[in-house]
Each structure stands twice: as structure tokens, then as C-alpha cells.
Amino acid sequence: MKPFKTLLFLIFTFLLLAILSYFFPIQGIRIGSDLLLRFPRLETIIINENNAHADISGIIEQYQIEPLDTIFESDTLEFVSDSIEFVPDSITSKYLTDTISKSAEMKPDKKAILPGSVKQKLEYPNNNRNVLFTFFESLHNLKTSNDLIRILHYGDSQIEGDRISSYIRKELQREFGGSGIGLFPAVIIQGTTISVDQKLSGSWDRYTIQSIRNGNIYHKRLGALMSFSRFAPVIQQENTMCSAEITLRKSSNTYLNTRKFKNLKIYYGYNEKPFIAELKYKNQTLDAELISVTKQLSTISWKIDNSVDELTIHFKGEDSPDIYAMALDDFKGIAVDNIPLRGSSGTDFTKTDLAFFRSMYQKLNVKLVLLQFGVNLVPHIVSDYSYYEKQLEKQLKTIKSLRPDISIIVIGVSDMSRNEGGKYVSYPNIEKIREAQKNAAFKSDCAFWDTYQAMGGINSMPAWVYADPPLARTDFTHFTWKGSTVIAKMFFDALMSDYNYYLQQTTEQIQPNTNEIN
């Protein structure tokens, strides 16, 4: 067929479909009792960027959305299936340099965030900001101590790729010390982090909460990352020697301070037979240890020269330990750990071995937990989310019971949109889920930060998608890298504003009373 005739045919076909779309009943045509025929409306096929949505010009102005303001020039991270296959990242990047600043004086930061400039403040049960004072005390003590404290940032796919966590980590480490990516699993799911490059060799398996449900493992010891990895089967049929390697490279796709670290630590346990752990650099053995049988959580720790940009850990043995986490850290300061739990709504913590969970929290010196879930719950619309509120409350109270000095901030569900008659509008249940999360937080004596309201509230997601540069992806669910940085900045501002409030309160309490009459 000649090109001209092909063009006419396509135009005729499009007009025919447009006419059919216009006259076809919106409610569809029912055939029998089980079959309903529907034809898409033309306006639902064509995305209309002029639909009414929230005004976020104030956010863009306040946070100066520019390409250099974020890590990445382009947003190319794909959300891929859960697989342990290693594929090198191909994301082009532009990173920012960091500097570490320290001050031992108990006074608000000279660059303190003023309360009036905070876009979305933290909320507290009965407006009691003392809920976070224990964490703020630990934070302040880092100015003069040699401690390493941890913030665990749990979330769903919204935080995959070290989104949000990476900016929070950068800013906290710049102010309070520390470096490195923090905790990560021995088997990193492709697409869930960009802050370290990992290559695997050998027969690695990863076990999660789904492994417990499926009966693939005989215990519930998942640990702080809600997963563990092995280089040998859970049940060995015969005395077979297994070997495997993990090669770690500093990533160029992240902040400079994340690529600085001084300590490599492996959290492992419950190996039935001894195994060898060997640390190598460019085929040169730096250290090798014979690890004995253990029935508890243990650690292997190696001091790392900061100039080293690649390391390989070689494992060999007839049985593998359960490897619960690896960590690239400093010896002191603050560590912020990005822990994405794909598909989760944050209600599985209590389904694990809590005694083991507690032992790992103690060893990690966890001081703050951030829980950021909700997007997996949104598509399942129900009229009442009290069931979710009760489930989340149970999780929060359980986590708080793991350490007497632990604090928790629930980061609420973000806005999500669906196409209704050609317009992208917020799901009708977003605010109900947000309220359930807030109620659970307050009942558990935890703080709450409202992501949905910070974005601009109802119908704000389309505004983020159509912003220039885009702040959210065209799935109308996930943030772009630039958008995740804006969210992280707003959250960090709120956290530091209340930290400075804590410093002011503490200073006032220790001030001498100069008005006392002798």
C-alpha cells in the first residue's frame, strides 16, 4: 500500500474510533449477566495537562527546583521485579560534594530553620514535642561523643533507590558527623539502591517474609532489614563445599559523603559449620578469618582505608550463615539506612522473631525509626481503614518496645492519582489512610509527618508530574529523583526546626536564675 493510502486509512480508522468513542454509552453495554462491554472515551486516552490540580508554585519557589539541586540529571530508575540478578546501573549522574561541620556548643544552629519557613511541620500526640527529645538528645551528644547511632528508614517502593533517605543522610552527616551508605542486604534487589555498586558470584538466595509464608525457611529470624541471604542452601543434602563472592564498588551515582567509609561490617549468625570469610582488594587478600559455629547474631568487622574504591568478600564453607546485613559506615557519627520493603504496607514486623529483632536493634544502636508506607494500600479502596490503623499501631508499639530509648516518626502516605474521565484526580481514600496512619502514630506516642499535605493536598500529584522539571513519574504514584529530594528537604526542615526547639528548651532549663534575690 502506498504511503498516501496508508495515511488515509489511519485517518479514517482514527475518525471511526473517535465517533464510536463519542456515541458509545459511558456506562457500557451489558451482554447477559456476566459480560459488560465498555469503550474508552477519547479524553481518557489523551493526557490533559491542563486539568485542575493543586497549586505547588510556592513549593517550587521555596525549594528552587533546579537540575543541580539533586543528584541526577535524568530520572531513569526503573521499578523492576524482585530478582537477585546483578545488572550494572546505567544512570547518568551529577553529585554534590559534602563537608562535615561540627559544633559542640548547646545552641541552635546559626543556619537554624525558622518555624515560619517550614512547609510542613511534624505533628505530635497532644502537641507534645517531647516525643522526639530522646532522639534529639542522642543527636546532640554526637557533637562530643564517639558514638555511632542509626536511623532506620523503612518504606515501600517510594524510597527505593535510596530516594529520600540519601538526602536526609547527607544533611545529618554534614551536621553531626558520619559517612557511608549504612546498612544494606548481601543480595541487593536490582533497582532498589544506587548508593553502592554490587556484583555477586555464586549461588546466592534471599529470604523474606514471603519465605516464611511459603514455608521455605523453618524460622522467623529476618532481622532489621526484614530479610537475610545465604550462599548455601538452608538444608544441605550432603557435605558439599560452597563458595561465593560479593564485590562492592563505590558508586558515582550518589553524594560524596556516602562514598566515604571507614568500616565494613557483616551481621551474620546461625551457621551449622565453620566458614571462611576473606577480604580481598584487586585479587590481593587483605584479611582472612575462620568463623566458628554460632547460634546467635554475630559480626565481622574490617577497618577500611578510605582510598579503596572496590572490595571483594569471598565466602567458603559447607554451610552458609544467615547474613542479615552488611554496613559501610564511619566509626562514629550518624548512619541513615535505606530499607525498602517492596509491596509492603508496614504491617509485617510483628510476624518475625521479635527476640532476634530486638537483639539486632540493640547491636545496631538504633535511635530513630522512620516508617514510610501507604502507596500499596491505596488501590484497594474500602470505606473504613480502622483495621489498618490497629495493625499499624501494633507494629509501632512493638518497635518501640525493642529499645527503651527509641523514637519513631511515621511519614504519611503521599498523594496518588487515577484517571477519571480524562482527568487525573486523587484516589478517594488517600485522606482516610492518612488519618489511620496519624491515629496509629499518636496512639503509639510517635510523631507524624504528613507527606500528602506537604505535596499540596488533594490533586497535588498531577502538579508534581507536570512540573518543570518533573517531580513525579507518569505513573502518578512515585517521585522522580528531583521530587524525592524536595520531599526529603521538607522533612529535614521540619526535623531540624524541632531539634532547634529542643536545644532552646534545654538551654533555658540550665540557665541560672539571674533575678533571684539574695
C-alpha positions as CSV (number, residue, x, y, z in Angstrom):
1,M,0.0,0.0,0.0
2,K,1.3,3.4,-0.9
3,P,2.2,5.8,1.9
4,F,-0.6,8.2,1.0
5,K,-3.2,5.5,1.1
6,T,-1.8,4.2,4.4
7,L,-2.2,7.7,5.8
8,L,-5.8,8.0,4.6
9,F,-6.5,4.6,6.1
10,L,-5.1,5.6,9.5
11,I,-7.0,8.9,9.5
12,F,-10.2,7.0,8.6
13,T,-9.7,4.5,11.3
14,F,-9.0,7.1,13.9
15,L,-12.1,9.0,13.0
16,L,-14.2,5.9,13.1
17,L,-12.9,5.0,16.6
18,A,-13.4,8.6,17.7
19,I,-17.1,8.5,16.6
20,L,-17.6,5.2,18.2
21,S,-16.0,6.5,21.4
22,Y,-18.3,9.6,21.4
23,F,-21.5,7.7,20.9
24,F,-20.8,4.5,22.9
25,P,-22.7,4.6,26.3
26,I,-20.4,5.7,29.2
27,Q,-21.9,3.0,31.4
28,G,-21.2,0.4,28.7
29,I,-23.4,-2.3,27.2
30,R,-24.2,-5.4,29.2
31,I,-24.4,-8.7,27.4
32,G,-26.0,-11.3,29.6
33,S,-25.3,-11.3,33.3
34,D,-21.5,-11.7,33.2
35,L,-20.3,-9.6,30.3
36,L,-20.0,-5.8,30.2
37,L,-18.6,-4.1,27.0
38,R,-17.1,-0.7,27.5
39,F,-15.3,1.6,25.1
40,P,-12.7,4.1,26.3
41,R,-13.6,7.7,26.0
42,L,-11.3,9.8,23.8
43,E,-10.5,12.1,26.6
44,T,-9.3,9.2,28.8
45,I,-6.7,8.3,26.2
46,I,-5.2,11.7,25.7
47,I,-3.5,13.1,28.8
48,N,-4.7,16.6,29.5
49,E,-2.1,18.6,31.4
50,N,-4.5,21.5,31.9
51,N,-6.7,19.5,34.3
52,A,-7.4,21.3,37.6
53,H,-4.8,20.4,40.2
54,A,-3.2,21.8,43.2
55,D,-1.0,24.9,43.0
56,I,2.5,24.0,44.0
57,S,4.2,27.2,42.8
58,G,5.1,28.0,46.4
59,I,6.9,24.7,46.8
60,I,8.9,25.2,43.6
61,E,9.8,28.7,44.6
62,Q,10.8,27.8,48.1
63,Y,12.9,24.8,47.2
64,Q,14.3,26.2,43.9
65,I,13.8,23.1,41.7
66,E,16.9,23.0,39.5
67,P,18.8,20.2,37.9
68,L,21.9,20.9,40.0
69,D,19.9,20.8,43.2
70,T,19.6,17.0,43.0
71,I,21.8,14.0,42.4
72,F,20.7,13.1,39.0
73,E,20.4,14.9,35.6
74,S,17.7,12.5,34.5
75,D,15.3,10.1,36.2
76,T,15.9,6.7,34.6
77,L,15.5,4.4,37.6
78,E,13.1,1.6,36.7
79,F,11.0,-0.3,39.2
80,V,11.8,-3.9,38.3
81,S,10.7,-7.3,39.5
82,D,12.2,-8.9,42.6
83,S,15.3,-10.5,41.3
84,I,18.8,-11.2,42.5
85,E,20.4,-10.9,39.1
86,F,23.0,-8.2,39.1
87,V,22.8,-5.7,36.3
88,P,25.2,-2.7,36.3
89,D,23.5,0.7,36.7
90,S,23.3,2.9,33.7
91,I,22.1,6.0,35.3
92,T,23.9,9.2,34.4
93,S,24.6,11.2,37.4
94,K,25.7,14.5,38.9
95,Y,26.6,14.5,42.5
96,L,27.0,17.2,45.1
97,T,30.0,17.5,47.4
98,D,29.7,17.5,51.2
99,T,31.6,18.9,54.0
100,I,31.4,17.8,57.7
101,S,30.8,20.6,60.2
102,K,30.8,20.1,63.9
103,S,29.9,22.3,66.8
104,A,30.0,21.3,70.5
105,E,28.0,24.3,71.8
106,M,24.5,23.7,73.0
107,K,22.8,26.4,71.0
108,P,20.6,26.4,67.9
109,D,22.4,26.2,64.6
110,K,23.3,29.6,63.1
111,K,21.5,28.3,60.0
112,A,18.6,27.1,62.0
113,I,15.3,26.5,60.2
114,L,12.8,29.1,61.3
115,P,9.4,27.7,62.3
116,G,7.7,30.0,59.9
117,S,9.7,28.7,56.9
118,V,8.8,25.1,57.5
119,K,6.5,23.9,54.7
120,Q,5.0,21.0,56.7
121,K,5.7,20.7,60.4
122,L,5.9,17.5,62.4
123,E,2.8,16.6,64.4
124,Y,2.7,15.1,67.8
125,P,0.2,13.4,70.1
126,N,-1.4,16.2,72.2
127,N,1.1,18.5,70.6
128,N,3.8,17.0,72.9
129,R,7.2,17.6,71.1
130,N,8.9,15.7,73.9
131,V,8.1,12.6,71.9
132,L,11.4,13.1,70.0
133,F,13.5,14.6,72.8
134,T,15.2,11.3,73.5
135,F,16.4,11.1,69.9
136,F,17.4,14.8,69.9
137,E,19.5,14.2,73.0
138,S,21.3,11.4,71.2
139,L,21.8,13.6,68.2
140,H,23.2,16.5,70.2
141,N,25.5,14.2,72.2
142,L,27.2,13.2,68.9
143,K,28.9,16.6,69.0
144,T,31.2,15.5,71.8
145,S,31.0,11.6,71.8
146,N,32.5,8.8,69.7
147,D,29.2,7.0,69.3
148,L,27.6,5.8,66.1
149,I,23.9,5.9,66.1
150,R,21.5,4.7,63.5
151,I,18.3,5.9,61.8
152,L,16.4,3.1,60.1
153,H,14.3,4.4,57.2
154,Y,11.7,1.7,56.3
155,G,9.4,2.2,53.3
156,D,7.7,0.8,50.2
157,S,8.8,1.4,46.6
158,Q,8.6,5.2,47.2
159,I,12.0,5.1,48.8
160,E,13.7,2.5,46.5
161,G,17.0,3.6,45.1
162,D,17.9,5.4,48.3
163,R,15.4,8.0,47.5
164,I,14.6,10.5,50.3
165,S,17.0,8.6,52.7
166,S,20.1,9.7,50.8
167,Y,19.4,13.5,51.2
168,I,18.4,13.1,54.9
169,R,21.6,11.1,55.4
170,K,23.8,13.7,53.6
171,E,22.4,16.6,55.7
172,L,22.6,14.8,59.0
173,Q,26.1,13.6,58.4
174,R,27.2,17.0,57.4
175,E,26.0,18.5,60.6
176,F,26.6,15.6,63.1
177,G,29.4,13.5,61.5
178,G,29.5,10.1,60.0
179,S,29.8,8.8,56.4
180,G,28.9,5.8,54.3
181,I,25.7,4.2,52.9
182,G,24.9,2.4,56.1
183,L,23.1,-1.0,56.2
184,F,22.2,-2.9,53.0
185,P,21.5,-6.6,52.3
186,A,24.1,-9.0,51.0
187,V,21.8,-9.6,48.0
188,I,20.6,-6.2,46.7
189,I,17.5,-6.3,44.6
190,Q,18.2,-4.6,41.3
191,G,16.8,-1.1,41.2
192,T,16.5,-0.7,45.0
193,T,19.7,1.2,45.6
194,I,22.2,3.2,43.7
195,S,24.5,4.2,46.5
196,V,26.8,1.2,46.2
197,D,27.6,-0.9,43.2
198,Q,27.4,-4.7,43.9
199,K,28.3,-7.7,41.9
200,L,27.5,-11.3,43.0
201,S,29.1,-14.6,42.1
202,G,28.0,-18.0,43.4
203,S,24.6,-19.4,44.3
204,W,23.0,-16.7,46.5
205,D,19.5,-16.9,47.8
206,R,17.5,-14.2,49.5
207,Y,14.8,-14.9,52.1
208,T,12.0,-12.5,53.2
209,I,8.6,-12.5,54.9
210,Q,7.3,-14.3,51.9
211,S,9.7,-17.1,52.5
212,I,8.1,-17.6,55.9
213,R,4.6,-17.6,54.4
214,N,5.7,-20.2,51.8
215,G,7.4,-22.4,54.3
216,N,10.8,-22.1,52.6
217,I,12.6,-21.4,55.9
218,Y,11.9,-23.0,59.3
219,H,12.4,-19.9,61.5
220,K,11.4,-16.3,61.5
221,R,14.7,-14.6,62.1
222,L,14.7,-11.9,59.5
223,G,16.4,-9.1,61.4
224,A,16.4,-5.4,61.0
225,L,16.3,-5.5,57.2
226,M,13.4,-7.9,57.1
227,S,15.5,-10.3,55.1
228,F,18.6,-12.4,55.1
229,S,20.8,-14.0,52.4
230,R,22.8,-17.3,52.1
231,F,25.4,-18.7,49.7
232,A,24.5,-22.3,50.6
233,P,21.0,-23.9,50.7
234,V,19.1,-23.8,54.0
235,I,19.2,-27.6,54.2
236,Q,22.3,-29.2,52.8
237,Q,21.7,-32.7,51.3
238,E,25.4,-33.7,51.6
239,N,28.8,-32.3,52.7
240,T,29.3,-30.0,49.7
241,M,31.7,-27.2,49.8
242,C,30.1,-23.9,48.6
243,S,31.8,-20.6,47.7
244,A,30.6,-17.2,46.7
245,E,31.7,-13.6,46.4
246,I,30.3,-10.1,46.9
247,T,32.2,-7.3,45.2
248,L,31.4,-3.8,46.3
249,R,32.4,-0.7,44.4
250,K,31.9,3.0,45.4
251,S,29.1,4.4,43.4
252,S,29.4,7.6,41.4
253,N,25.6,7.9,41.5
254,T,25.4,9.3,45.0
255,Y,26.6,12.1,47.3
256,L,30.3,12.3,48.0
257,N,29.9,11.6,51.7
258,T,28.1,8.3,51.0
259,R,31.2,7.2,49.1
260,K,33.4,7.8,52.2
261,F,33.5,5.0,54.8
262,K,36.0,3.6,57.2
263,N,34.4,0.3,58.5
264,L,32.9,-2.7,56.7
265,K,30.8,-4.8,59.0
266,I,28.9,-8.1,58.3
267,Y,26.0,-9.1,60.6
268,Y,25.5,-12.9,60.5
269,G,24.6,-15.9,62.6
270,Y,23.3,-19.5,62.9
271,N,25.8,-21.3,60.7
272,E,25.9,-25.1,61.5
273,K,29.5,-25.4,60.3
274,P,32.6,-23.2,60.2
275,F,33.2,-21.0,57.2
276,I,35.9,-18.8,55.8
277,A,35.4,-15.0,55.2
278,E,38.2,-13.4,53.2
279,L,38.5,-9.7,52.4
280,K,40.2,-9.0,49.0
281,Y,41.3,-6.0,47.1
282,K,42.2,-6.5,43.4
283,N,42.9,-10.2,44.0
284,Q,45.1,-9.4,47.0
285,T,44.0,-10.9,50.3
286,L,43.8,-8.2,53.0
287,D,42.5,-10.5,55.7
288,A,41.0,-14.0,56.1
289,E,39.1,-15.4,59.1
290,L,37.9,-18.8,60.0
291,I,34.4,-18.2,61.6
292,S,33.3,-20.8,64.0
293,V,29.8,-22.3,64.5
294,T,27.4,-19.8,66.2
295,K,23.8,-19.8,67.3
296,Q,23.4,-16.1,67.8
297,L,23.8,-12.8,66.0
298,S,27.5,-12.0,65.4
299,T,29.6,-9.6,63.4
300,I,32.7,-9.5,61.3
301,S,34.3,-6.1,61.1
302,W,37.1,-4.7,58.9
303,K,38.7,-1.3,59.1
304,I,38.8,0.1,55.5
305,D,41.2,2.6,54.0
306,N,39.1,5.4,52.6
307,S,41.1,5.4,49.4
308,V,40.0,1.9,48.5
309,D,37.2,2.1,45.9
310,E,36.5,-1.6,45.5
311,L,36.4,-4.6,47.9
312,T,35.5,-8.3,47.5
313,I,34.3,-10.5,50.3
314,H,34.9,-14.2,49.5
315,F,32.9,-16.8,51.5
316,K,33.7,-20.6,51.6
317,G,32.2,-23.4,53.6
318,E,30.0,-26.4,53.8
319,D,27.3,-24.2,55.3
320,S,26.4,-20.6,55.0
321,P,25.5,-18.4,57.8
322,D,22.3,-16.3,57.6
323,I,23.7,-12.9,56.5
324,Y,21.3,-10.3,57.9
325,A,23.1,-7.1,56.8
326,M,26.3,-5.5,55.6
327,A,27.3,-2.0,56.5
328,L,29.6,0.6,55.2
329,D,30.0,3.2,57.9
330,D,32.2,5.6,59.9
331,F,33.2,4.6,63.4
332,K,31.2,7.5,64.8
333,G,28.5,10.0,63.9
334,I,25.2,9.1,62.4
335,A,24.1,6.4,59.9
336,V,20.9,6.5,57.9
337,D,19.8,3.2,56.5
338,N,17.5,2.9,53.4
339,I,15.3,-0.2,53.8
340,P,12.8,-0.5,51.0
341,L,10.2,-3.3,51.5
342,R,8.6,-3.6,48.1
343,G,4.9,-4.4,48.2
344,S,4.6,-3.9,52.0
345,S,2.2,-1.7,54.0
346,G,4.4,-1.8,57.0
347,T,2.5,-4.4,59.0
348,D,4.9,-7.4,58.9
349,F,7.4,-6.6,61.6
350,T,5.4,-8.5,64.3
351,K,5.4,-11.6,62.1
352,T,9.1,-12.1,62.7
353,D,11.2,-13.4,65.6
354,L,10.9,-10.4,67.9
355,A,13.6,-11.6,70.3
356,F,16.1,-11.7,67.5
357,F,14.8,-8.5,66.1
358,R,15.4,-6.9,69.5
359,S,19.0,-8.3,69.7
360,M,19.8,-6.7,66.3
361,Y,18.4,-3.4,67.2
362,Q,20.5,-3.4,70.4
363,K,23.6,-4.2,68.4
364,L,22.9,-1.6,65.8
365,N,22.3,1.2,68.4
366,V,19.1,2.3,66.7
367,K,17.8,5.6,68.0
368,L,15.2,6.6,65.4
369,V,12.9,4.7,63.0
370,L,11.2,6.3,60.1
371,L,8.2,4.4,58.7
372,Q,7.0,5.5,55.2
373,F,4.3,3.3,53.8
374,G,0.8,3.5,52.2
375,V,1.1,3.5,48.4
376,N,0.4,-0.2,48.3
377,L,-2.8,0.2,50.3
378,V,-4.3,3.0,48.1
379,P,-5.5,0.9,45.1
380,H,-7.6,-1.3,47.4
381,I,-10.4,1.0,48.3
382,V,-12.6,0.3,51.3
383,S,-14.9,2.5,53.4
384,D,-13.1,2.0,56.7
385,Y,-9.4,1.7,57.5
386,S,-9.7,1.1,61.2
387,Y,-8.3,-2.4,60.6
388,Y,-5.1,-0.8,59.1
389,E,-4.9,1.7,62.0
390,K,-5.0,-1.2,64.5
391,Q,-2.4,-3.2,62.5
392,L,0.0,-0.2,62.3
393,E,-0.5,0.7,65.9
394,K,0.6,-2.8,66.8
395,Q,3.7,-2.5,64.7
396,L,4.7,0.8,66.2
397,K,4.2,-0.3,69.8
398,T,6.2,-3.4,69.1
399,I,9.1,-1.5,67.6
400,K,9.1,1.0,70.5
401,S,9.4,-2.0,72.9
402,L,12.7,-3.1,71.3
403,R,14.7,-0.3,72.9
404,P,13.7,2.0,75.8
405,D,15.3,5.0,74.0
406,I,13.9,4.5,70.5
407,S,11.8,7.2,68.8
408,I,9.6,6.8,65.7
409,I,8.3,9.1,63.0
410,V,5.5,7.9,60.8
411,I,5.9,9.5,57.3
412,G,2.4,9.5,55.9
413,V,1.1,8.3,52.5
414,S,1.8,10.5,49.5
415,D,-0.8,11.6,47.0
416,M,-1.7,9.2,44.2
417,S,-3.9,9.8,41.2
418,R,-6.1,7.8,38.9
419,N,-7.7,8.7,35.5
420,E,-11.3,9.6,35.8
421,G,-13.0,10.8,32.6
422,G,-9.7,12.1,31.3
423,K,-8.7,13.9,34.5
424,Y,-6.1,12.7,36.9
425,V,-7.5,13.0,40.4
426,S,-6.6,11.9,43.9
427,Y,-7.8,8.4,45.0
428,P,-10.8,9.0,47.2
429,N,-9.3,7.0,50.1
430,I,-5.9,8.9,50.5
431,E,-7.1,11.0,53.4
432,K,-8.7,8.0,55.2
433,I,-5.4,6.2,55.0
434,R,-3.5,9.3,56.1
435,E,-5.8,9.6,59.1
436,A,-5.4,6.0,60.0
437,Q,-1.6,6.4,60.0
438,K,-1.8,9.5,62.1
439,N,-4.1,8.0,64.6
440,A,-1.9,4.9,64.9
441,A,1.2,7.2,65.4
442,F,-0.5,9.3,68.1
443,K,-1.8,6.2,70.0
444,S,1.7,4.8,70.0
445,D,3.3,8.0,71.2
446,C,5.0,8.6,67.9
447,A,5.5,11.7,65.7
448,F,3.8,12.1,62.3
449,W,4.8,13.9,59.2
450,D,2.1,14.5,56.5
451,T,3.6,13.8,53.1
452,Y,0.2,14.3,51.4
453,Q,-0.3,17.7,52.8
454,A,3.3,18.7,52.2
455,M,2.8,17.9,48.5
456,G,-0.2,20.3,48.4
457,G,-3.1,18.0,49.4
458,I,-5.8,16.9,47.1
459,N,-4.9,16.6,43.4
460,S,-1.3,17.6,44.0
461,M,0.2,14.6,42.3
462,P,-0.6,15.8,38.8
463,A,1.0,19.1,39.6
464,W,4.2,17.2,40.6
465,V,4.1,15.1,37.4
466,Y,3.6,18.2,35.1
467,A,6.2,20.4,37.0
468,D,9.3,21.5,35.1
469,P,11.4,19.6,35.8
470,P,9.0,16.8,36.7
471,L,8.8,16.0,40.4
472,A,6.8,12.8,40.0
473,R,6.7,10.0,37.4
474,T,3.9,9.5,34.9
475,D,2.6,6.5,36.9
476,F,1.2,9.3,39.2
477,T,2.5,7.4,42.2
478,H,6.3,7.6,42.6
479,F,8.5,10.7,42.9
480,T,11.3,11.4,40.5
481,W,14.8,11.9,42.0
482,K,14.2,15.6,42.0
483,G,10.8,15.2,43.6
484,S,12.1,12.8,46.3
485,T,14.8,15.4,47.1
486,V,12.1,18.1,47.6
487,I,10.2,15.8,49.9
488,A,13.4,15.0,51.8
489,K,14.2,18.7,52.2
490,M,10.8,19.5,53.5
491,F,11.0,16.6,56.0
492,F,14.6,17.6,57.0
493,D,13.5,21.2,57.6
494,A,10.7,20.0,59.9
495,L,13.0,17.7,61.8
496,M,15.7,20.4,62.3
497,S,13.2,23.0,63.3
498,D,12.1,20.9,66.2
499,Y,15.7,19.9,67.0
500,N,16.5,23.6,67.5
501,Y,13.3,23.9,69.6
502,Y,14.7,21.1,71.8
503,L,18.1,22.9,72.1
504,Q,16.3,26.1,73.1
505,Q,14.2,24.3,75.7
506,T,17.3,22.6,77.1
507,T,19.3,25.8,77.2
508,E,16.5,27.6,79.1
509,Q,16.4,24.8,81.7
510,I,20.1,25.1,82.5
511,Q,20.3,28.9,82.5
512,P,21.0,30.4,86.0
513,N,18.2,32.5,87.5
514,T,19.7,36.0,87.5
515,N,16.6,37.5,89.0
516,E,16.9,35.6,92.3
517,I,17.2,38.0,95.4
518,N,19.9,37.1,97.9
